[in-house]
């Protein structure tokens, strides 16, 4: 018990524009919509949290279930709070609750760290690494342009690169080839977002084998753990799972099935940072490295990511980040990204302080979709697509 009980929970839906549209196999994104939470305590300590808000259930679940349940909780009781939300009916529908839950859970950790005068990595085992490497994210479905973007990120000091594929069979190969020519022998990842059928996956992975990919992410539909396990048995390209790995139970099933060589975690999709620490431990027990998925993190979530990566031993792979695409942020002291890596915040809690004027500036009333493309009326993504 920290002696700091939650007395009030406020939240804002904010949308941060991107410097350029992000194109991927599941649609077009022109910005990142995030839910920001501020909680107050009877000890005078304030905590801030953030979550991804891609779909309309996130603000509804936060408003109707998560925020009311939080009132009266000590900020140290994150384990009980997590299970309380699931016990309110969401043990049947975990994926419907995790994103809303994550924002308040993060704010509880922030308040606890401030209460104790300690940065969050100090509460999670200490500083394992003092800088967190990041992966350059490449979204363009054009070989010439993706090569230009890869060169730009290379010049900025990045040593890990991730290219979005999964649009069609030929661009899968030409995009990877174009980036590999630019980045040389540096780590290169490819993300399919579940677009392949099992047969296509075998063919495409065989064609991609010569490009020495660090891994191919989510080649099959997210529920197909057996299919991913079979790919690992017959092909040399390492398999990473992301959409398949939301909850702690999801990660447990991945490990049971032998379905992945790498697992991408996300506190917003797991229900908080504490479940991510557990997930990483499950993977560590069988020698599987982990990293973090990106969904356009603003300062609060970015700080949480850096604290996680700084303290988890098997999170040695570069974390995903869309930070270079953001037009602005909600805090002036967001973690610094330089030479392809983040500096670890050292101030108590998350180590960042939002500017409420910026929160209000970017506040919106609704979520703009990320899974369709306004330029292609009538189009929608299929999983699998080909």
C-alpha positions as CSV (number, residue, x, y, z in Angstrom):
1,X,0.0,0.0,0.0
2,X,1.3,3.4,-1.0
3,X,-1.1,5.5,1.0
4,X,-2.4,7.2,-2.1
5,X,-6.0,6.4,-3.1
6,X,-7.6,7.6,-6.3
7,X,-10.2,10.3,-5.8
8,X,-10.8,11.5,-9.4
9,X,-10.2,10.3,-13.0
10,X,-10.3,12.6,-16.0
11,X,-9.7,11.6,-19.6
12,X,-9.3,13.2,-23.0
13,X,-9.5,11.7,-26.5
14,X,-6.7,13.4,-28.5
15,X,-5.6,13.1,-32.1
16,X,-2.1,13.8,-33.1
17,X,-1.6,14.4,-36.9
18,X,1.2,12.6,-38.7
19,X,3.7,14.5,-40.9
20,X,2.6,12.2,-43.7
21,X,0.0,9.6,-44.2
22,X,0.9,6.0,-43.1
23,X,-0.2,3.4,-45.7
24,X,-0.4,-0.3,-44.7
25,X,-2.2,-3.4,-45.8
26,X,-5.1,-2.6,-43.4
27,X,-5.7,1.0,-44.5
28,X,-4.5,4.6,-44.3
29,X,-3.7,6.6,-41.1
30,X,-3.3,10.3,-41.1
31,X,-2.8,10.6,-37.4
32,X,-2.7,8.8,-34.0
33,X,-5.8,8.9,-31.8
34,X,-4.9,8.3,-28.2
35,X,-6.8,8.4,-24.8
36,X,-5.1,10.4,-22.1
37,X,-5.9,9.9,-18.4
38,X,-5.1,12.0,-15.4
39,X,-5.9,10.6,-11.9
40,X,-5.8,12.5,-8.6
41,X,-5.2,11.0,-5.2
42,X,-5.9,11.8,-1.6
43,X,-2.1,12.2,-1.1
44,X,-1.9,15.0,-3.5
45,X,0.0,13.0,-6.1
46,X,-1.2,13.1,-9.7
47,X,-0.7,10.3,-12.2
48,X,-0.9,10.4,-16.0
49,X,-1.6,7.5,-18.4
50,X,-2.2,7.0,-22.1
51,X,-3.6,4.3,-24.4
52,X,-4.2,3.7,-28.1
53,X,-7.7,4.4,-29.3
54,X,-8.4,2.7,-32.6
55,X,-12.0,1.6,-32.0
56,X,-15.0,3.2,-30.4
57,X,-15.2,0.8,-27.4
58,X,-12.1,2.2,-25.8
59,X,-13.6,5.5,-24.5
60,X,-16.9,3.8,-23.7
61,X,-15.3,1.1,-21.5
62,X,-13.0,3.6,-19.8
63,X,-15.9,5.9,-19.0
64,X,-18.5,3.3,-18.0
65,X,-16.3,0.7,-16.3
66,X,-12.7,1.4,-15.7
67,X,-12.7,4.9,-14.4
68,X,-15.6,4.3,-11.9
69,X,-13.9,1.2,-10.6
70,X,-10.7,3.1,-10.0
71,X,-12.1,5.4,-7.5
72,X,-10.9,4.4,-4.0
73,X,-8.1,2.2,-5.3
74,X,-4.6,2.6,-3.8
75,X,-2.3,3.4,-6.8
76,X,0.0,0.5,-5.7
77,X,-2.8,-2.1,-6.2
78,X,-2.5,-2.5,-10.0
79,X,-2.8,-6.3,-9.9
80,X,-6.1,-6.2,-8.0
81,X,-7.4,-3.4,-10.2
82,X,-6.5,-5.3,-13.4
83,X,-8.4,-8.4,-12.2
84,X,-11.3,-6.2,-10.9
85,X,-12.0,-4.9,-14.4
86,X,-11.9,-8.4,-15.9
87,X,-14.2,-9.6,-13.0
88,X,-16.7,-6.9,-14.0
89,X,-17.6,-9.1,-16.9
90,X,-14.6,-8.6,-19.1
91,X,-13.1,-12.0,-18.4
92,X,-15.3,-13.1,-21.3
93,X,-14.2,-10.2,-23.5
94,X,-10.6,-9.4,-22.4
95,X,-9.6,-7.7,-25.7
96,X,-12.6,-5.3,-25.4
97,X,-11.3,-4.0,-22.0
98,X,-7.5,-4.0,-22.3
99,X,-7.0,-0.7,-24.0
100,X,-9.1,1.3,-21.6
101,X,-7.7,-0.5,-18.6
102,X,-4.1,0.2,-19.8
103,X,-4.5,4.0,-19.5
104,X,-5.6,4.0,-15.9
105,X,-3.1,1.3,-14.9
106,X,-0.3,3.4,-16.4
107,X,-1.4,6.4,-14.5
108,X,-1.4,4.3,-11.3
109,X,2.2,3.4,-11.9
110,X,3.1,7.0,-12.7
111,X,1.5,8.2,-9.4
112,X,3.2,5.3,-7.5
113,X,6.6,6.2,-8.9
114,X,6.1,9.9,-7.9
115,X,4.9,8.9,-4.5
116,X,8.1,6.8,-3.9
117,X,10.4,9.2,-5.7
118,X,11.6,6.6,-8.2
119,X,11.6,6.2,-12.0
120,X,9.5,3.3,-13.1
121,X,12.4,1.1,-14.3
122,X,13.6,1.2,-10.7
123,X,10.3,-0.4,-9.6
124,X,10.6,-3.2,-12.3
125,X,14.0,-4.6,-11.5
126,X,16.3,-1.7,-12.2
127,X,18.2,-0.3,-15.1
128,X,19.3,-3.2,-17.4
129,X,20.2,-1.0,-20.3
130,X,20.6,2.8,-20.3
131,X,19.5,3.4,-23.9
132,X,16.6,1.8,-25.7
133,X,17.3,1.1,-29.5
134,X,14.4,1.8,-31.8
135,X,13.4,0.4,-35.2
136,X,12.8,2.7,-38.2
137,X,9.3,2.2,-39.6
138,X,8.8,2.1,-43.4
139,X,5.3,2.3,-44.7
140,X,5.5,3.3,-48.3
141,X,4.3,0.8,-50.9
142,X,6.7,1.9,-53.6
143,X,10.3,0.5,-54.0
144,X,11.9,3.8,-54.9
145,X,10.2,5.8,-52.2
146,X,10.8,3.2,-49.5
147,X,14.5,3.1,-50.4
148,X,14.6,6.9,-50.0
149,X,12.9,6.6,-46.6
150,X,15.3,3.9,-45.5
151,X,18.3,6.1,-46.5
152,X,16.8,9.0,-44.5
153,X,16.5,6.8,-41.4
154,X,20.0,5.3,-41.9
155,X,21.4,8.9,-41.9
156,X,19.6,9.5,-38.6
157,X,21.5,6.7,-37.0
158,X,19.0,3.9,-37.0
159,X,20.4,0.4,-37.2
160,X,17.2,-1.6,-37.3
161,X,14.5,-1.3,-40.0
162,X,11.0,-2.6,-40.4
163,X,9.1,-2.5,-43.7
164,X,5.3,-3.0,-44.0
165,X,4.4,-5.6,-46.7
166,X,1.3,-7.6,-47.1
167,X,-0.3,-5.6,-50.0
168,X,0.3,-8.0,-52.8
169,X,2.7,-10.8,-53.8
170,X,5.2,-8.8,-55.9
171,X,5.5,-5.8,-53.7
172,X,6.3,-8.2,-50.8
173,X,9.5,-9.0,-52.5
174,X,10.4,-5.7,-54.2
175,X,10.0,-3.6,-51.1
176,X,12.2,-5.9,-49.0
177,X,14.8,-6.0,-51.8
178,X,14.8,-2.2,-52.1
179,X,15.4,-1.7,-48.3
180,X,18.0,-4.4,-48.1
181,X,20.1,-2.7,-50.8
182,X,20.1,0.5,-48.8
183,X,20.6,-0.8,-45.2
184,X,23.3,-3.4,-46.0
185,X,23.6,-6.1,-43.3
186,X,21.7,-4.2,-40.7
187,X,18.7,-5.8,-39.1
188,X,15.7,-5.8,-41.4
189,X,12.1,-6.9,-40.4
190,X,9.0,-7.3,-42.5
191,X,5.5,-7.0,-41.2
192,X,2.7,-8.8,-43.1
193,X,-0.2,-7.9,-40.7
194,X,-1.9,-11.3,-41.3
195,X,-2.4,-10.8,-45.0
196,X,-1.1,-14.3,-46.2
197,X,-2.8,-17.6,-46.4
198,X,-0.7,-20.6,-45.2
199,X,0.2,-21.5,-48.8
200,X,1.2,-18.0,-49.8
201,X,3.3,-17.7,-46.6
202,X,5.3,-20.8,-47.5
203,X,5.9,-19.4,-51.0
204,X,6.7,-15.9,-50.0
205,X,9.0,-16.9,-47.1
206,X,10.9,-19.1,-49.5
207,X,11.3,-16.1,-51.9
208,X,12.4,-13.9,-49.0
209,X,14.9,-16.3,-47.5
210,X,17.8,-14.7,-49.4
211,X,17.3,-11.3,-47.8
212,X,18.3,-12.6,-44.3
213,X,15.3,-11.1,-42.5
214,X,15.6,-10.7,-38.7
215,X,12.0,-11.9,-38.7
216,X,8.7,-11.8,-40.5
217,X,5.9,-10.5,-38.4
218,X,2.4,-11.9,-38.2
219,X,2.4,-13.7,-41.6
220,X,-0.9,-15.5,-40.9
221,X,-4.2,-14.5,-39.4
222,X,-4.0,-13.8,-35.7
223,X,-5.9,-16.9,-34.5
224,X,-3.8,-19.3,-36.5
225,X,-1.2,-20.4,-33.9
226,X,-0.9,-23.9,-35.3
227,X,-0.2,-22.4,-38.8
228,X,2.6,-20.2,-37.4
229,X,4.1,-23.2,-35.5
230,X,4.1,-25.2,-38.8
231,X,5.9,-22.3,-40.6
232,X,8.6,-22.3,-38.0
233,X,9.1,-26.1,-38.6
234,X,9.6,-25.9,-42.3
235,X,11.2,-22.5,-43.1
236,X,14.3,-20.8,-41.9
237,X,12.9,-17.2,-41.6
238,X,12.1,-16.4,-37.9
239,X,8.4,-15.8,-37.1
240,X,7.3,-12.9,-34.9
241,X,3.8,-12.6,-33.5
242,X,2.1,-9.3,-32.7
243,X,-1.7,-9.3,-33.1
244,X,-1.8,-12.8,-31.8
245,X,-0.2,-11.7,-28.5
246,X,-2.5,-9.3,-26.8
247,X,-3.1,-10.8,-23.4
248,X,-1.0,-12.8,-20.9
249,X,-3.0,-15.9,-21.9
250,X,-2.3,-15.3,-25.6
251,X,1.4,-15.3,-24.9
252,X,1.1,-18.5,-22.9
253,X,-0.7,-20.2,-25.8
254,X,2.0,-19.0,-28.2
255,X,4.7,-20.5,-26.0
256,X,2.7,-23.8,-25.6
257,X,2.2,-24.1,-29.3
258,X,5.8,-23.2,-30.2
259,X,4.3,-20.6,-32.6
260,X,6.9,-17.8,-32.5
261,X,10.6,-17.0,-32.4
262,X,9.9,-13.4,-31.3
263,X,6.9,-11.9,-29.6
264,X,5.9,-8.2,-29.9
265,X,4.2,-6.9,-26.7
266,X,2.1,-3.8,-26.2
267,X,0.9,-2.6,-22.8
268,X,-2.2,-1.1,-24.3
269,X,-3.2,-4.4,-25.8
270,X,-2.2,-6.4,-22.7
271,X,-4.1,-4.2,-20.2
272,X,-1.1,-2.4,-18.8
273,X,2.6,-2.4,-18.2
274,X,2.5,-5.0,-15.4
275,X,1.0,-7.7,-17.7
276,X,3.8,-6.9,-20.2
277,X,6.4,-7.6,-17.6
278,X,4.7,-10.9,-16.9
279,X,4.5,-11.7,-20.7
280,X,8.1,-11.0,-21.1
281,X,8.9,-13.3,-18.2
282,X,7.0,-16.1,-19.8
283,X,8.9,-15.7,-23.0
284,X,12.2,-15.4,-21.1
285,X,11.6,-18.7,-19.4
286,X,11.9,-20.5,-22.8
287,X,14.5,-18.2,-24.4
288,X,12.2,-16.1,-26.6
289,X,13.2,-12.4,-27.1
290,X,10.5,-9.8,-27.0
291,X,10.1,-6.3,-28.3
292,X,7.3,-3.7,-28.4
293,X,4.6,-2.9,-31.0
294,X,4.0,0.8,-31.9
295,X,0.7,2.5,-32.5
296,X,1.8,6.2,-32.5
297,X,2.7,6.6,-28.9
298,X,2.7,10.1,-27.4
299,X,5.0,11.1,-24.6
300,X,3.3,9.1,-21.8
301,X,3.2,5.8,-23.6
302,X,6.6,6.4,-25.1
303,X,8.1,6.9,-21.7
304,X,6.4,3.7,-20.5
305,X,7.9,1.8,-23.4
306,X,11.4,3.1,-22.7
307,X,11.1,2.1,-19.0
308,X,10.0,-1.3,-20.0
309,X,12.8,-1.9,-22.5
310,X,15.3,-0.4,-20.1
311,X,14.4,-3.0,-17.4
312,X,13.5,-6.2,-19.2
313,X,16.5,-8.3,-20.0
314,X,15.0,-10.2,-23.0
315,X,13.7,-7.0,-24.5
316,X,17.0,-6.5,-26.2
317,X,15.5,-6.2,-29.8
318,X,14.9,-2.6,-31.0
319,X,11.4,-1.5,-30.1
320,X,9.0,-0.3,-32.8
321,X,8.3,3.4,-32.9
322,X,6.2,5.8,-35.1
323,X,7.7,8.8,-33.3
324,X,9.3,10.3,-36.4
325,X,5.9,10.5,-38.0
326,X,4.2,12.6,-35.2
327,X,3.7,16.3,-36.0
328,X,3.8,17.3,-32.3
329,X,3.4,15.9,-28.8
330,X,1.6,16.6,-25.5
331,X,4.6,17.0,-23.3
332,X,7.8,19.1,-23.7
333,X,9.9,16.4,-21.9
334,X,9.1,13.4,-24.0
335,X,11.9,10.8,-24.2
336,X,14.6,11.9,-26.6
337,X,15.2,9.8,-29.7
338,X,18.8,10.3,-31.0
339,X,21.0,8.1,-33.2
340,X,18.3,5.5,-33.4
341,X,17.8,5.0,-29.6
342,X,15.8,6.6,-26.7
343,X,17.4,8.0,-23.6
344,X,15.8,6.5,-20.5
345,X,13.9,9.1,-18.3
346,X,15.3,9.4,-14.8
347,X,12.7,11.5,-13.1
348,X,10.1,9.8,-10.8
349,X,7.2,7.9,-12.3
350,X,7.0,8.0,-16.1
351,X,9.4,11.0,-16.0
352,X,7.3,13.2,-18.3
353,X,4.8,15.9,-17.6
354,X,2.0,16.6,-20.1
355,X,1.2,20.2,-20.9
356,X,-2.6,20.5,-20.4
357,X,-2.8,23.2,-23.0
358,X,-1.4,20.8,-25.6
359,X,-3.8,18.1,-24.4
360,X,-6.7,20.5,-24.9
361,X,-5.3,21.7,-28.3
362,X,-5.4,18.2,-29.7
363,X,-8.6,17.0,-28.0
364,X,-11.2,15.5,-30.3
365,X,-14.7,14.2,-29.8
366,X,-14.5,11.1,-31.9
367,X,-12.1,8.4,-33.2
368,X,-11.2,8.6,-36.9
369,X,-10.8,5.1,-38.3
370,X,-7.5,3.6,-39.1
371,X,-8.6,0.5,-41.0
372,X,-10.1,2.0,-44.2
373,X,-8.8,4.3,-46.8
374,X,-10.8,7.4,-47.8
375,X,-9.0,7.4,-51.2
376,X,-10.5,4.0,-52.0
377,X,-14.2,4.1,-51.4
378,X,-15.7,0.6,-51.0
379,X,-12.3,-1.0,-50.2
380,X,-11.7,-2.8,-46.9
381,X,-8.9,-5.0,-45.7
382,X,-9.2,-8.8,-45.8
383,X,-7.4,-11.2,-43.4
384,X,-6.0,-13.2,-45.1
385,X,-5.9,-11.3,-48.4
386,X,-4.0,-13.5,-50.7
